Amino acid sequence: MAPLTKNFRSPSKKNFAAARTAYESYLELRPDDAGAVTNLAVSLSVLGKVDEAVSMFRRAVQMNPGDEQARRNLAIALEDQAHARGR
């Protein structure tokens, strides 16, 4: 599998940094929004915050176990995490 970040073709990480900030603020108000948790995790992954992304993807899957996209993203993020740690 390709790293999750390879699925996004952005010339700059600025948009993902802004998205991260927006999702974090939104989740302070609506912490039960699994979609927003998933989107935050994607932003974290693109920004290279793999450990944080894994944590958020896990949270999203726990909130909505039937969300296949969140489950796939978690699997990819775990693979990215293992790769980053040299496993």
N, C-alpha and C positions, 0 to 999 in steps of 0.2 A: 504494500500500500504506500501511496505517496504521502508525505507529511501534509497535514491539514492546511498548512500555510501555502502550499503549492496550488491549492484550489482557488486562491484569491489573487487576482492580478491587479494590484494597486501600485501605481508608481510611487506612492508615499504612504507611510504608516499614519500620517496625520489623521486621516478619516477614521481609522480604527482606534486611535487614541481618543478622539472626540467621542466616538461611539462608546468606548469603555466608560468614559466619564458620564455620558448620558444614561447608560444602562445602570451604572452604580447609583446614580441619583434617583432614577425611576424605581429601582428595587428597594430603596429605602422606604418608598411609599407603598409599593406593591410587591412585597417579598415572595408572594405566592404565584407570581407569573413565571411559569416554567419556560415559556418561549423567550422571555427577556433574559432569564438565567442562561439559556442556551446561546443566545446572541452575545451576551457578555463573555461567555466562554470562548466563542469563536474569536471575538476581538482580542482577548487575552492571548489566545494561541498565535494569532497573526503577529502580535507584538512580542512574541518570544517568551511570554510568561507561562511556560508549559505547566509547571506545577499548579499554578493558580487556575489555569484552564481545566486541568484534570479535575480539580476540586469542584469547579462550577459545573462541569459536565456530569460528574457524579451526582451532584445536587439535583440537576435537571432530570436525570434518569430516576432518581428516588421520588421526585415530585410527580413524574409522569412516566412510569415504567413501559407504557405502550408506545412511546415516541421512538420509532425506529431510527430517525435521523439523529436524535440525541445519543442513542446507543452506538450508532456507527461513529459519530464524532468522538465519543468517549474512547472507543477502541483505537481510533487513529491517534488521539492525543496520548493515550497510554503508550502506543508504539513510538511516538515522537519523544516521550519522556524517557523510555528505555534507551532509545538511540542517543539522546543527549547525555545519558549517564554511562554510555559505552557498553550497553548490554546487548 
